[in-house]
Amino acid sequence: MKKKLPMIGLIAEPYVLGIIISIVSFFAGSIGEENTNTIELVLKTVAVLYQILLCLMILFNMVWAFRLQKLGYTEKQLFFWNMIIKLCYIPVYVTVFLTGLLMFFLPFGIMIIPILMLYDYVMLLPSTMYGISGLILGRRQKNISRKKLVINLFCQFIFCLDTVSAIYLFVSAWKEEQKNRGEQTMGKAVFSGTELHEKSE
């Protein structure tokens, strides 16, 4: 369970931010204009703390994705978290995209769009590292061809294509595992049958 905490924290982070913003906005609306300075201070404090937490979480997950190889994670497990994190972030990306569209119709809103784009890409990077870690591990174990490695490395850094790549890699790894498991089961069955035949003779 401890191994999964960084990934779970990464998934929860944008949703926790949304909850915090909602709570602050709710209380800000119920406080009079005379406490505007207090509201501004609270918002600045939350923003600073969030940025620090976000940076630490992103950097830790980017390192943790490769550390998991040494802790015994398989390429399928790495691809699983690559896929899950990216799928869980779809509502976040959609929200940021719609917010960006709204900014076009607000005074000086266009100045916020680059910040939203930067946030989106920063959030893409840590989940991508799990995919890259799985690709490197798979290539090292000769389960992934060079062509597949290069194509998916490229896709992992491109919006939308990264999610398609993540799903494809996990499904491929899962199918390969099922195939190997079936071959092992068949091999054991053949061995057992041969052994029984030799004993009967």
ZADO-1210 file (C-alpha; in nm, 4 decimals, padded with zeros to 6 digits):
<atoms>
<atom x="00.0000" y="00.0000" z="00.0000" code="MET" pos="1"/>
<atom x="00.2866" y="00.2383" z="00.0839" code="LYS" pos="2"/>
<atom x="00.4192" y="00.2035" z="-00.2707" code="LYS" pos="3"/>
<atom x="00.0867" y="00.3311" z="-00.4069" code="LYS" pos="4"/>
<atom x="00.0564" y="00.6403" z="-00.1855" code="LEU" pos="5"/>
<atom x="00.2523" y="00.8760" z="-00.4184" code="PRO" pos="6"/>
<atom x="00.0303" y="00.7786" z="-00.7140" code="MET" pos="7"/>
<atom x="-00.2893" y="00.8105" z="-00.5094" code="ILE" pos="8"/>
<atom x="-00.1745" y="01.1508" z="-00.3837" code="GLY" pos="9"/>
<atom x="-00.1023" y="01.2612" z="-00.7403" code="LEU" pos="10"/>
<atom x="-00.4515" y="01.1574" z="-00.8518" code="ILE" pos="11"/>
<atom x="-00.6191" y="01.3316" z="-00.5567" code="ALA" pos="12"/>
<atom x="-00.4178" y="01.6557" z="-00.5768" code="GLU" pos="13"/>
<atom x="-00.6208" y="01.8533" z="-00.8378" code="PRO" pos="14"/>
<atom x="-00.9500" y="01.7459" z="-00.6804" code="TYR" pos="15"/>
<atom x="-00.8309" y="01.8523" z="-00.3345" code="VAL" pos="16"/>
<atom x="-00.7376" y="02.1882" z="-00.4876" code="LEU" pos="17"/>
<atom x="-01.0900" y="02.2195" z="-00.6281" code="GLY" pos="18"/>
<atom x="-01.2383" y="02.1501" z="-00.2846" code="ILE" pos="19"/>
<atom x="-01.0101" y="02.4083" z="-00.1194" code="ILE" pos="20"/>
<atom x="-01.0989" y="02.6724" z="-00.3792" code="ILE" pos="21"/>
<atom x="-01.4709" y="02.5996" z="-00.3311" code="SER" pos="22"/>
<atom x="-01.4434" y="02.6309" z="00.0473" code="ILE" pos="23"/>
<atom x="-01.2426" y="02.9552" z="00.0284" code="VAL" pos="24"/>
<atom x="-01.4861" y="03.0989" z="-00.2287" code="SER" pos="25"/>
<atom x="-01.7837" y="03.0058" z="-00.0116" code="PHE" pos="26"/>
<atom x="-01.6458" y="03.1787" z="00.2952" code="PHE" pos="27"/>
<atom x="-01.5220" y="03.4723" z="00.0872" code="ALA" pos="28"/>
<atom x="-01.8773" y="03.5325" z="-00.0312" code="GLY" pos="29"/>
<atom x="-02.0102" y="03.5378" z="00.3244" code="SER" pos="30"/>
<atom x="-01.7493" y="03.7823" z="00.4538" code="ILE" pos="31"/>
<atom x="-01.8094" y="04.1546" z="00.4229" code="GLY" pos="32"/>
<atom x="-01.6056" y="04.3972" z="00.2144" code="GLU" pos="33"/>
<atom x="-01.4323" y="04.5236" z="00.5268" code="GLU" pos="34"/>
<atom x="-01.2452" y="04.1886" z="00.5439" code="ASN" pos="35"/>
<atom x="-01.1205" y="04.1973" z="00.1853" code="THR" pos="36"/>
<atom x="-00.7568" y="04.2116" z="00.2998" code="ASN" pos="37"/>
<atom x="-00.8073" y="03.8981" z="00.5082" code="THR" pos="38"/>
<atom x="-00.9565" y="03.7133" z="00.2123" code="ILE" pos="39"/>
<atom x="-00.6690" y="03.8211" z="-00.0102" code="GLU" pos="40"/>
<atom x="-00.4147" y="03.7015" z="00.2473" code="LEU" pos="41"/>
<atom x="-00.5884" y="03.3640" z="00.2790" code="VAL" pos="42"/>
<atom x="-00.5975" y="03.3176" z="-00.0987" code="LEU" pos="43"/>
<atom x="-00.2291" y="03.4089" z="-00.1348" code="LYS" pos="44"/>
<atom x="-00.1341" y="03.1704" z="00.1469" code="THR" pos="45"/>
<atom x="-00.3343" y="02.8853" z="-00.0071" code="VAL" pos="46"/>
<atom x="-00.1796" y="02.9564" z="-00.3475" code="ALA" pos="47"/>
<atom x="00.1770" y="02.9512" z="-00.2128" code="VAL" pos="48"/>
<atom x="00.1221" y="02.6341" z="-00.0072" code="LEU" pos="49"/>
<atom x="-00.0419" y="02.4645" z="-00.3039" code="TYR" pos="50"/>
<atom x="00.2440" y="02.5523" z="-00.5387" code="GLN" pos="51"/>
<atom x="00.4996" y="02.4148" z="-00.2925" code="ILE" pos="52"/>
<atom x="00.3005" y="02.0944" z="-00.2409" code="LEU" pos="53"/>
<atom x="00.2440" y="02.0565" z="-00.6152" code="LEU" pos="54"/>
<atom x="00.6137" y="02.0923" z="-00.6976" code="CYS" pos="55"/>
<atom x="00.7164" y="01.8437" z="-00.4286" code="LEU" pos="56"/>
<atom x="00.4540" y="01.5902" z="-00.5373" code="MET" pos="57"/>
<atom x="00.5406" y="01.6174" z="-00.9047" code="ILE" pos="58"/>
<atom x="00.9158" y="01.5862" z="-00.8479" code="LEU" pos="59"/>
<atom x="00.8720" y="01.2952" z="-00.6061" code="PHE" pos="60"/>
<atom x="00.6457" y="01.1044" z="-00.8470" code="ASN" pos="61"/>
<atom x="00.8838" y="01.1618" z="-01.1381" code="MET" pos="62"/>
<atom x="01.1606" y="00.9954" z="-00.9365" code="VAL" pos="63"/>
<atom x="00.9296" y="00.7362" z="-00.7769" code="TRP" pos="64"/>
<atom x="00.8202" y="00.6076" z="-01.1182" code="ALA" pos="65"/>
<atom x="01.1736" y="00.4805" z="-01.1803" code="PHE" pos="66"/>
<atom x="01.2342" y="00.3762" z="-00.8194" code="ARG" pos="67"/>
<atom x="00.9436" y="00.1305" z="-00.8475" code="LEU" pos="68"/>
<atom x="01.1470" y="-00.0793" z="-01.0923" code="GLN" pos="69"/>
<atom x="01.3931" y="-00.1582" z="-00.8123" code="LYS" pos="70"/>
<atom x="01.1042" y="-00.2303" z="-00.5750" code="LEU" pos="71"/>
<atom x="00.9839" y="-00.5125" z="-00.7999" code="GLY" pos="72"/>
<atom x="00.7175" y="-00.3435" z="-01.0109" code="TYR" pos="73"/>
<atom x="00.6577" y="-00.5042" z="-01.3503" code="THR" pos="74"/>
<atom x="00.6061" y="-00.3114" z="-01.6720" code="GLU" pos="75"/>
<atom x="00.2342" y="-00.3981" z="-01.6542" code="LYS" pos="76"/>
<atom x="00.2056" y="-00.2410" z="-01.3084" code="GLN" pos="77"/>
<atom x="00.3865" y="00.0726" z="-01.4257" code="LEU" pos="78"/>
<atom x="00.1632" y="00.0960" z="-01.7337" code="PHE" pos="79"/>
<atom x="-00.1408" y="00.0466" z="-01.5095" code="PHE" pos="80"/>
<atom x="-00.0598" y="00.3556" z="-01.3025" code="TRP" pos="81"/>
<atom x="00.0366" y="00.5475" z="-01.6141" code="ASN" pos="82"/>
<atom x="-00.3109" y="00.4734" z="-01.7530" code="MET" pos="83"/>
<atom x="-00.5079" y="00.5247" z="-01.4300" code="ILE" pos="84"/>
<atom x="-00.3530" y="00.8636" z="-01.3515" code="ILE" pos="85"/>
<atom x="-00.4106" y="00.9903" z="-01.7053" code="LYS" pos="86"/>
<atom x="-00.7716" y="00.8680" z="-01.7100" code="LEU" pos="87"/>
<atom x="-00.8406" y="01.0278" z="-01.3713" code="CYS" pos="88"/>
<atom x="-00.6994" y="01.3569" z="-01.5001" code="TYR" pos="89"/>
<atom x="-00.9381" y="01.3785" z="-01.7971" code="ILE" pos="90"/>
<atom x="-01.1999" y="01.5816" z="-01.5977" code="PRO" pos="91"/>
<atom x="-00.9199" y="01.8155" z="-01.4858" code="VAL" pos="92"/>
<atom x="-00.7974" y="01.8718" z="-01.8416" code="TYR" pos="93"/>
<atom x="-01.1537" y="01.9281" z="-01.9646" code="VAL" pos="94"/>
<atom x="-01.2170" y="02.1809" z="-01.6859" code="THR" pos="95"/>
<atom x="-00.8940" y="02.3673" z="-01.7620" code="VAL" pos="96"/>
<atom x="-00.9768" y="02.3662" z="-02.1355" code="PHE" pos="97"/>
<atom x="-01.3274" y="02.5065" z="-02.0777" code="LEU" pos="98"/>
<atom x="-01.1858" y="02.7669" z="-01.8389" code="THR" pos="99"/>
<atom x="-00.9383" y="02.8682" z="-02.1089" code="GLY" pos="100"/>
<atom x="-01.2220" y="02.9124" z="-02.3585" code="LEU" pos="101"/>
<atom x="-01.4095" y="03.1271" z="-02.1077" code="LEU" pos="102"/>
<atom x="-01.1029" y="03.3473" z="-02.0605" code="MET" pos="103"/>
<atom x="-01.1309" y="03.4617" z="-02.4240" code="PHE" pos="104"/>
<atom x="-01.4516" y="03.6463" z="-02.3371" code="PHE" pos="105"/>
<atom x="-01.3223" y="03.8165" z="-02.0218" code="LEU" pos="106"/>
<atom x="-01.1139" y="04.1346" z="-01.9964" code="PRO" pos="107"/>
<atom x="-00.7451" y="04.0420" z="-01.9718" code="PHE" pos="108"/>
<atom x="-00.8532" y="03.6768" z="-01.9603" code="GLY" pos="109"/>
<atom x="-00.6177" y="03.5894" z="-02.2432" code="ILE" pos="110"/>
<atom x="-00.3270" y="03.6559" z="-02.0055" code="MET" pos="111"/>
<atom x="-00.4389" y="03.3608" z="-01.7911" code="ILE" pos="112"/>
<atom x="-00.4494" y="03.1115" z="-02.0801" code="ILE" pos="113"/>
<atom x="-00.0685" y="03.0497" z="-02.0886" code="PRO" pos="114"/>
<atom x="-00.0799" y="02.9787" z="-01.7132" code="ILE" pos="115"/>
<atom x="-00.3581" y="02.7229" z="-01.7657" code="LEU" pos="116"/>
<atom x="-00.1632" y="02.5604" z="-02.0508" code="MET" pos="117"/>
<atom x="00.1483" y="02.5429" z="-01.8340" code="LEU" pos="118"/>
<atom x="-00.0509" y="02.3868" z="-01.5480" code="TYR" pos="119"/>
<atom x="-00.1926" y="02.1239" z="-01.7843" code="ASP" pos="120"/>
<atom x="00.1495" y="02.0256" z="-01.9152" code="TYR" pos="121"/>
<atom x="00.3090" y="02.0218" z="-01.5696" code="VAL" pos="122"/>
<atom x="00.0353" y="01.7817" z="-01.4562" code="MET" pos="123"/>
<atom x="00.1010" y="01.5623" z="-01.7610" code="LEU" pos="124"/>
<atom x="00.4692" y="01.5029" z="-01.6800" code="LEU" pos="125"/>
<atom x="00.4563" y="01.2903" z="-01.3611" code="PRO" pos="126"/>
<atom x="00.2042" y="01.0429" z="-01.5040" code="SER" pos="127"/>
<atom x="00.4144" y="01.0243" z="-01.8210" code="THR" pos="128"/>
<atom x="00.7167" y="00.9162" z="-01.6165" code="MET" pos="129"/>
<atom x="00.5346" y="00.5961" z="-01.5160" code="TYR" pos="130"/>
<atom x="00.4838" y="00.5187" z="-01.8837" code="GLY" pos="131"/>
<atom x="00.8482" y="00.5936" z="-01.9660" code="ILE" pos="132"/>
<atom x="00.9652" y="00.3796" z="-01.6744" code="SER" pos="133"/>
<atom x="00.7517" y="00.0896" z="-01.8013" code="GLY" pos="134"/>
<atom x="00.8814" y="00.1366" z="-02.1563" code="LEU" pos="135"/>
<atom x="01.2442" y="00.1320" z="-02.0424" code="ILE" pos="136"/>
<atom x="01.1836" y="-00.1764" z="-01.8289" code="LEU" pos="137"/>
<atom x="01.0012" y="-00.3530" z="-02.1120" code="GLY" pos="138"/>
<atom x="01.2796" y="-00.2690" z="-02.3576" code="ARG" pos="139"/>
<atom x="01.5433" y="-00.3924" z="-02.1121" code="ARG" pos="140"/>
<atom x="01.3546" y="-00.7221" z="-02.0796" code="GLN" pos="141"/>
<atom x="01.3160" y="-00.7358" z="-02.4603" code="LYS" pos="142"/>
<atom x="00.9358" y="-00.7272" z="-02.4395" code="ASN" pos="143"/>
<atom x="00.9114" y="-00.4016" z="-02.6369" code="ILE" pos="144"/>
<atom x="01.0529" y="-00.3359" z="-02.9830" code="SER" pos="145"/>
<atom x="01.2560" y="-00.0245" z="-03.0613" code="ARG" pos="146"/>
<atom x="00.9793" y="00.1045" z="-03.2913" code="LYS" pos="147"/>
<atom x="00.7145" y="00.0623" z="-03.0208" code="LYS" pos="148"/>
<atom x="00.9448" y="00.2319" z="-02.7706" code="LEU" pos="149"/>
<atom x="01.0091" y="00.5394" z="-02.9873" code="VAL" pos="150"/>
<atom x="00.6450" y="00.5862" z="-03.0951" code="ILE" pos="151"/>
<atom x="00.5097" y="00.5612" z="-02.7422" code="ASN" pos="152"/>
<atom x="00.7828" y="00.7812" z="-02.5945" code="LEU" pos="153"/>
<atom x="00.6708" y="01.0515" z="-02.8373" code="PHE" pos="154"/>
<atom x="00.2998" y="00.9975" z="-02.7652" code="CYS" pos="155"/>
<atom x="00.3503" y="01.0137" z="-02.3881" code="GLN" pos="156"/>
<atom x="00.4388" y="01.3842" z="-02.4145" code="PHE" pos="157"/>
<atom x="00.1451" y="01.4855" z="-02.6368" code="ILE" pos="158"/>
<atom x="-00.2019" y="01.5665" z="-02.4998" code="PHE" pos="159"/>
<atom x="-00.4694" y="01.3087" z="-02.5897" code="CYS" pos="160"/>
<atom x="-00.2120" y="01.0813" z="-02.7532" code="LEU" pos="161"/>
<atom x="-00.0609" y="01.0216" z="-02.4088" code="ASP" pos="162"/>
<atom x="-00.3875" y="00.8684" z="-02.2833" code="THR" pos="163"/>
<atom x="-00.4251" y="00.6551" z="-02.5970" code="VAL" pos="164"/>
<atom x="-00.0654" y="00.5372" z="-02.5554" code="SER" pos="165"/>
<atom x="-00.1198" y="00.4608" z="-02.1852" code="ALA" pos="166"/>
<atom x="-00.4266" y="00.2449" z="-02.2552" code="ILE" pos="167"/>
<atom x="-00.2533" y="00.0668" z="-02.5440" code="TYR" pos="168"/>
<atom x="00.0589" y="-00.0100" z="-02.3388" code="LEU" pos="169"/>
<atom x="-00.1360" y="-00.1485" z="-02.0440" code="PHE" pos="170"/>
<atom x="-00.3645" y="-00.3642" z="-02.2607" code="VAL" pos="171"/>
<atom x="-00.0609" y="-00.4945" z="-02.4545" code="SER" pos="172"/>
<atom x="00.1259" y="-00.5793" z="-02.1337" code="ALA" pos="173"/>
<atom x="-00.1842" y="-00.7476" z="-01.9892" code="TRP" pos="174"/>
<atom x="-00.2339" y="-00.9604" z="-02.3022" code="LYS" pos="175"/>
<atom x="00.1339" y="-01.0572" z="-02.3029" code="GLU" pos="176"/>
<atom x="00.1112" y="-01.1618" z="-01.9387" code="GLU" pos="177"/>
<atom x="-00.1994" y="-01.3725" z="-02.0069" code="GLN" pos="178"/>
<atom x="-00.0249" y="-01.5344" z="-02.3040" code="LYS" pos="179"/>
<atom x="00.2837" y="-01.6208" z="-02.0987" code="ASN" pos="180"/>
<atom x="00.0690" y="-01.7513" z="-01.8148" code="ARG" pos="181"/>
<atom x="-00.1210" y="-01.9749" z="-02.0594" code="GLY" pos="182"/>
<atom x="00.2029" y="-02.1101" z="-02.2043" code="GLU" pos="183"/>
<atom x="00.3374" y="-02.1836" z="-01.8552" code="GLN" pos="184"/>
<atom x="00.0148" y="-02.3638" z="-01.7606" code="THR" pos="185"/>
<atom x="00.0273" y="-02.5681" z="-02.0807" code="MET" pos="186"/>
<atom x="00.3924" y="-02.6521" z="-02.0197" code="GLY" pos="187"/>
<atom x="00.3169" y="-02.7749" z="-01.6683" code="LYS" pos="188"/>
<atom x="00.0271" y="-02.9839" z="-01.7977" code="ALA" pos="189"/>
<atom x="00.2463" y="-03.1465" z="-02.0645" code="VAL" pos="190"/>
<atom x="00.5203" y="-03.2112" z="-01.8098" code="PHE" pos="191"/>
<atom x="00.2743" y="-03.3652" z="-01.5624" code="SER" pos="192"/>
<atom x="00.1226" y="-03.5826" z="-01.8353" code="GLY" pos="193"/>
<atom x="00.4666" y="-03.7038" z="-01.9447" code="THR" pos="194"/>
<atom x="00.5622" y="-03.7791" z="-01.5855" code="GLU" pos="195"/>
<atom x="00.2436" y="-03.9791" z="-01.5252" code="LEU" pos="196"/>
<atom x="00.2981" y="-04.1718" z="-01.8489" code="HIS" pos="197"/>
<atom x="00.6539" y="-04.2632" z="-01.7455" code="GLU" pos="198"/>
<atom x="00.5354" y="-04.3803" z="-01.4038" code="LYS" pos="199"/>
<atom x="00.2629" y="-04.5971" z="-01.5561" code="SER" pos="200"/>
<atom x="00.5230" y="-04.7675" z="-01.7718" code="GLU" pos="201"/>
</atoms>
